[in-house]
Amino acid sequence: MAHRLSGAAGLALAVLLCGCGGSLGSAPQPAAMQQQVTSRSESAALGFDAVRITEFSQGLPKDHSLGSIALGPEGGALWFTDYIDPDFGANLVGRITPAGKVTTFPYEGAFASLQGITSGPDGALWLADYSDSVIVRMTTGGSFKTFTLSGINPAPNGIAVGSDKTLWFTEPGVNAIGRISTGGSITEYTNGISPSAFPDWIAAGADGALWFTEYTGNRIGRITTAGVVTEFAMGISKNAKPDYIAAGPDGALWFTERSAIGRITTAGVVTEYRQGISAGEVPAGIAAGKDEAMWFTEHGAASQIGRITTGGVVTEYSQGITPKSYPLGISAGPGRTMWFTETSGHRIGVVSY
């Protein structure tokens, strides 16, 4: 498999697989391609005069597709995955500063398809390579070390730091959840996970457990650091396809569905929110902001960024985002910013609020 497109990202399959080679070098000088301000009506929910969205493209290869993004261990820059079919070049891991300066590091996997990325407790970046079935540790200087998983094509996807200071990841290929210490010791858990669940993305909860989505199982799973799994299905609509997941400021977990945003308490009570999400838009990545709300990408032709309060009120933002750029990953950045990737736009965007 050349590239695993998680949930909503499947909409951009044709775009992601059309790369035909090109320069992998990073550019020393950043350039904001667009900087526009949303209307006051869009930003009224935040109580500010305006929300500003800026896109950066310089230093980002145009024949690659951007995926996941996370705040780096140094606390200022954002790190992201950058995909191209391995037949045409190396996958990249990129770093972008708040000023927009991009640096890229080639990752030479055999069939590489880097998916989730997170900052580890050891000051390094940790990534999941779906196609090579390895977990990757990367220093901020660009040195890589891989850890091979057992089984046939476990296909790791999402990855997050647990309360036990280890890395936890999903293995949709073998229907499992994995754990790796910063020293490389791996444990895999399958008990309690329903057959064909397809564990997808994962996040640490306020209760000390890890919470994960089951994309085809249509459930949310919870796994303790001792490996005990509980699954929750009640309240999740049929064929909702839970995808990305993140901890919220209210102590609950928030997740994306094909046409809604879901919320699950640590007791397992689910609420779904659809009102305010444009028809045809597919919520994808989701992350908590510093404004006590959740921000999410809308992976559709309208290519918007959404914000949902803990009370379920949705606001969408489109001005400043290139149409049909298909935003995907999203992460809180320094200050009051949310950074996101564009799979077909070949850009990194930042929302300043």
C-alpha positions as CSV (number, residue, x, y, z in Angstrom):
1,M,0.0,0.0,0.0
2,A,1.5,3.3,-1.1
3,H,-0.3,5.6,1.3
4,R,-2.9,5.0,4.0
5,L,-5.6,7.7,3.9
6,S,-7.4,7.9,7.2
7,G,-11.1,8.4,7.1
8,A,-11.9,11.8,5.6
9,A,-8.5,11.9,3.8
10,G,-9.8,9.3,1.4
11,L,-11.5,12.1,-0.4
12,A,-8.1,13.3,-1.7
13,L,-6.8,9.9,-2.9
14,A,-6.3,10.9,-6.5
15,V,-4.5,14.1,-5.4
16,L,-2.1,12.3,-3.0
17,L,-1.0,9.7,-5.5
18,C,-0.3,12.0,-8.4
19,G,3.2,13.1,-7.3
20,C,5.8,12.9,-10.0
21,G,9.1,13.8,-8.3
22,G,10.8,17.1,-7.7
23,S,13.2,18.9,-5.4
24,L,13.2,17.9,-1.8
25,G,15.3,20.8,-0.6
26,S,14.1,23.2,2.1
27,A,14.0,26.9,1.4
28,P,15.8,29.4,3.8
29,Q,13.2,32.2,3.5
30,P,9.5,31.8,4.3
31,A,6.7,33.4,2.3
32,A,3.1,33.7,3.2
33,M,1.1,33.1,0.1
34,Q,-2.1,34.6,1.5
35,Q,-3.1,36.6,4.5
36,Q,-6.8,37.4,4.8
37,V,-9.2,38.3,7.6
38,T,-12.5,36.6,8.1
39,S,-15.7,38.6,8.4
40,R,-16.8,40.0,11.7
41,S,-19.8,37.7,11.6
42,E,-17.4,34.6,11.5
43,S,-15.3,35.8,14.4
44,A,-18.2,37.1,16.6
45,A,-18.4,33.8,18.4
46,L,-14.8,34.4,19.6
47,G,-15.5,37.9,20.8
48,F,-12.7,39.4,18.8
49,D,-12.7,41.9,15.9
50,A,-11.2,39.3,13.5
51,V,-9.7,35.9,13.1
52,R,-6.7,35.8,10.7
53,I,-5.7,32.9,8.5
54,T,-2.3,32.8,6.9
55,E,-1.0,30.1,4.5
56,F,2.7,29.3,3.9
57,S,4.0,27.5,0.9
58,Q,7.7,28.3,0.4
59,G,9.9,25.4,1.3
60,L,7.1,22.9,0.8
61,P,7.5,20.6,-2.3
62,K,4.5,21.0,-4.6
63,D,4.4,17.3,-5.6
64,H,4.0,16.2,-1.9
65,S,0.9,16.0,0.3
66,L,0.9,17.1,3.9
67,G,-0.6,15.0,6.6
68,S,-0.4,15.2,10.4
69,I,1.0,18.1,12.4
70,A,2.0,18.5,16.1
71,L,3.7,21.0,18.3
72,G,7.4,20.1,18.7
73,P,9.3,19.3,21.8
74,E,11.1,22.6,21.7
75,G,7.7,24.3,22.3
76,G,7.8,26.8,19.4
77,A,7.9,25.1,16.0
78,L,5.3,22.7,14.5
79,W,6.4,19.4,13.0
80,F,4.5,17.7,10.2
81,T,4.5,14.7,7.9
82,D,4.9,15.2,4.1
83,Y,4.1,12.3,1.7
84,I,5.1,11.4,-1.8
85,D,4.8,7.9,-3.4
86,P,8.2,6.3,-2.6
87,D,8.7,5.5,-6.3
88,F,9.2,9.3,-6.8
89,G,11.1,10.4,-3.8
90,A,11.4,10.3,0.0
91,N,8.7,11.1,2.5
92,L,9.7,14.1,4.5
93,V,9.3,15.3,8.1
94,G,9.0,19.0,8.2
95,R,9.4,21.8,10.7
96,I,7.8,25.2,10.5
97,T,8.6,28.1,12.8
98,P,5.9,30.6,13.9
99,A,7.4,33.0,11.3
100,G,6.8,30.4,8.5
101,K,10.4,29.2,7.9
102,V,10.3,25.6,6.8
103,T,13.0,22.9,7.1
104,T,12.5,19.4,5.8
105,F,14.2,16.1,6.7
106,P,14.1,13.1,4.2
107,Y,12.8,9.8,5.7
108,E,14.0,6.8,3.7
109,G,11.5,4.0,4.4
110,A,11.1,1.2,2.0
111,F,7.4,1.8,1.3
112,A,7.1,4.8,3.7
113,S,3.8,6.3,4.6
114,L,4.2,8.5,7.7
115,Q,0.9,9.0,9.5
116,G,0.6,10.2,13.1
117,I,3.3,12.4,14.7
118,T,3.7,13.5,18.3
119,S,6.3,15.0,20.7
120,G,7.6,12.3,23.0
121,P,8.5,12.6,26.7
122,D,12.2,12.2,25.8
123,G,12.4,15.4,23.7
124,A,12.2,13.5,20.4
125,L,9.5,13.2,17.7
126,W,7.7,9.9,17.4
127,L,5.8,8.8,14.2
128,A,3.9,5.9,12.9
129,D,4.9,4.5,9.5
130,Y,1.8,2.8,8.2
131,S,3.2,1.1,5.1
132,D,6.5,-0.1,6.6
133,S,4.9,-1.2,9.9
134,V,7.4,0.6,12.1
135,I,7.4,3.2,14.8
136,V,9.9,5.9,14.1
137,R,11.8,8.0,16.6
138,M,13.3,11.2,15.2
139,T,15.5,13.7,17.0
140,T,15.0,17.4,16.3
141,G,18.3,17.3,14.5
142,G,16.9,14.9,11.9
143,S,18.3,11.5,13.0
144,F,15.8,8.6,12.6
145,K,15.6,5.2,14.4
146,T,12.9,2.7,13.5
147,F,11.3,0.0,15.7
148,T,9.7,-3.0,13.8
149,L,6.3,-4.3,14.9
150,S,5.3,-7.9,15.0
151,G,2.7,-9.6,12.9
152,I,1.8,-9.2,9.2
153,N,1.2,-5.6,8.3
154,P,0.1,-4.1,11.6
155,A,0.1,-0.7,9.8
156,P,0.5,1.7,12.7
157,N,-1.5,4.9,12.3
158,G,-2.3,7.2,15.2
159,I,0.2,7.8,18.0
160,A,0.0,9.7,21.4
161,V,1.9,10.0,24.7
162,G,0.2,8.2,27.6
163,S,0.0,9.1,31.2
164,D,2.7,6.5,31.8
165,K,5.2,8.5,29.7
166,T,5.3,6.0,26.9
167,L,4.0,6.1,23.4
168,W,0.7,4.5,22.5
169,F,-0.4,3.8,18.9
170,T,-3.1,2.1,16.8
171,E,-2.5,-0.9,14.7
172,P,-5.5,-1.1,12.3
173,G,-3.9,-3.9,10.3
174,V,-4.0,-6.3,13.2
175,N,-6.8,-4.8,15.1
176,A,-4.6,-3.9,18.1
177,I,-3.3,-1.1,20.3
178,G,0.4,-0.9,20.8
179,R,2.7,0.6,23.4
180,I,6.4,1.5,23.0
181,S,8.7,2.8,25.7
182,T,11.2,5.5,24.8
183,G,13.8,2.7,25.0
184,G,12.0,0.8,22.3
185,S,10.2,-2.0,24.3
186,I,7.0,-2.9,22.6
187,T,3.8,-4.4,23.9
188,E,0.7,-5.0,21.8
189,Y,-2.9,-5.5,23.1
190,T,-5.8,-7.2,21.2
191,N,-8.1,-8.5,24.0
192,G,-11.3,-6.6,24.3
193,I,-11.1,-5.0,20.8
194,S,-14.0,-6.2,18.6
195,P,-13.1,-8.0,15.3
196,S,-12.5,-5.7,12.3
197,A,-12.7,-2.6,14.4
198,F,-9.9,-0.8,12.6
199,P,-8.4,1.2,15.5
200,D,-7.6,4.5,13.9
201,W,-6.5,7.5,15.9
202,I,-5.6,7.8,19.6
203,A,-5.4,10.4,22.4
204,A,-4.7,10.5,26.1
205,G,-7.7,11.2,28.3
206,A,-8.1,13.2,31.5
207,D,-8.7,9.9,33.3
208,G,-5.2,8.6,32.6
209,A,-6.4,6.1,30.0
210,L,-5.9,6.2,26.2
211,W,-8.9,6.7,24.0
212,F,-9.1,5.6,20.4
213,T,-11.5,5.6,17.4
214,E,-12.7,2.4,15.7
215,Y,-13.3,3.6,12.1
216,T,-15.1,0.5,10.8
217,G,-16.2,-0.8,14.2
218,N,-18.1,2.5,14.6
219,R,-17.1,2.7,18.3
220,I,-14.9,4.5,20.6
221,G,-12.4,2.5,22.6
222,R,-10.7,3.1,25.9
223,I,-7.5,1.3,27.0
224,T,-5.9,1.7,30.4
225,T,-2.1,1.7,30.8
226,A,-2.4,-1.8,32.1
227,G,-4.0,-2.9,28.7
228,V,-7.7,-3.3,29.8
229,V,-10.0,-2.3,26.9
230,T,-13.6,-1.0,27.0
231,E,-15.6,-0.2,23.9
232,F,-18.5,2.3,23.6
233,A,-21.0,2.2,20.8
234,M,-24.2,3.7,22.3
235,G,-24.9,7.2,21.0
236,I,-22.8,6.8,17.8
237,S,-24.8,7.0,14.6
238,K,-24.7,4.1,12.2
239,N,-21.8,4.4,9.7
240,A,-20.5,7.5,11.5
241,K,-16.9,6.4,10.9
242,P,-15.2,7.9,14.0
243,D,-11.8,9.1,12.8
244,Y,-9.6,11.6,14.6
245,I,-9.8,12.1,18.4
246,A,-8.4,14.6,20.9
247,A,-8.9,15.5,24.6
248,G,-11.0,18.5,25.3
249,P,-10.8,21.3,27.9
250,D,-14.0,19.9,29.5
251,G,-12.4,16.6,30.5
252,A,-14.2,14.8,27.6
253,L,-12.8,13.3,24.4
254,W,-13.9,14.9,21.1
255,F,-13.8,13.1,17.8
256,T,-14.7,13.6,14.2
257,E,-17.2,11.7,12.1
258,R,-18.1,11.8,8.5
259,S,-20.6,14.6,8.9
260,A,-20.5,15.5,12.6
261,I,-18.4,16.1,15.7
262,G,-18.7,13.7,18.5
263,R,-18.1,14.1,22.3
264,I,-17.6,11.2,24.7
265,T,-17.3,11.6,28.5
266,T,-14.9,9.4,30.4
267,A,-18.0,7.6,31.6
268,G,-18.8,6.7,28.0
269,V,-21.7,9.1,27.3
270,V,-21.8,10.2,23.6
271,T,-23.2,13.4,22.1
272,E,-23.1,14.2,18.4
273,Y,-23.2,17.7,16.9
274,R,-24.1,18.4,13.3
275,Q,-25.7,21.8,13.3
276,G,-23.4,24.4,11.8
277,I,-21.3,22.0,9.7
278,S,-21.7,22.8,6.0
279,A,-23.3,20.1,3.9
280,G,-20.8,18.0,2.1
281,E,-17.9,18.9,4.4
282,V,-16.1,16.0,6.2
283,P,-14.6,16.8,9.6
284,A,-11.1,15.4,9.8
285,G,-8.4,16.5,12.3
286,I,-9.4,17.9,15.6
287,A,-7.5,19.6,18.5
288,A,-8.1,21.7,21.5
289,G,-7.4,25.4,21.4
290,K,-6.4,27.8,24.2
291,D,-9.9,29.3,24.0
292,E,-11.7,26.5,25.8
293,A,-13.0,25.2,22.4
294,M,-12.1,22.5,19.9
295,W,-10.9,23.3,16.4
296,F,-11.2,20.9,13.4
297,T,-10.5,20.7,9.7
298,E,-13.1,20.2,7.1
299,H,-11.7,17.9,4.4
300,G,-13.9,18.8,1.5
301,A,-14.1,21.1,-1.5
302,A,-15.1,24.1,0.6
303,S,-11.9,23.5,2.6
304,Q,-12.8,25.2,5.9
305,I,-11.6,25.3,9.5
306,G,-14.3,24.7,12.1
307,R,-14.5,25.7,15.8
308,I,-16.9,24.0,18.2
309,T,-17.5,25.2,21.8
310,T,-18.0,22.7,24.6
311,G,-21.7,23.6,24.3
312,G,-21.8,22.4,20.7
313,V,-21.9,25.7,18.9
314,V,-20.1,25.5,15.5
315,T,-18.4,28.4,13.6
316,E,-16.7,27.8,10.2
317,Y,-13.9,29.9,8.7
318,S,-13.0,29.9,5.0
319,Q,-11.5,33.3,4.2
320,G,-7.8,33.0,3.8
321,I,-7.9,29.3,2.9
322,T,-7.3,28.3,-0.7
323,P,-10.4,26.5,-2.1
324,K,-10.1,22.8,-2.6
325,S,-6.9,22.6,-0.6
326,Y,-8.4,19.9,1.7
327,P,-7.2,20.7,5.2
328,L,-6.4,17.6,7.2
329,G,-4.2,17.7,10.3
330,I,-4.5,20.4,13.0
331,S,-2.7,21.3,16.2
332,A,-2.5,24.1,18.7
333,G,0.6,26.2,18.3
334,P,2.4,28.9,20.3
335,G,0.1,31.6,21.7
336,R,-3.5,31.7,20.4
337,T,-2.9,29.9,17.1
338,M,-4.0,26.7,15.4
339,W,-1.9,25.2,12.7
340,F,-3.2,22.9,9.9
341,T,-2.0,21.0,6.9
342,E,-3.4,21.0,3.4
343,T,-3.2,17.7,1.5
344,S,-3.7,19.1,-2.0
345,G,-2.8,22.7,-1.3
346,H,0.8,22.0,-0.5
347,R,0.6,24.5,2.2
348,I,0.6,24.9,6.0
349,G,-2.0,27.3,7.4
350,V,-2.3,29.1,10.7
351,V,-5.4,30.5,12.4
352,S,-4.6,33.4,14.7
353,Y,-7.5,34.2,17.1
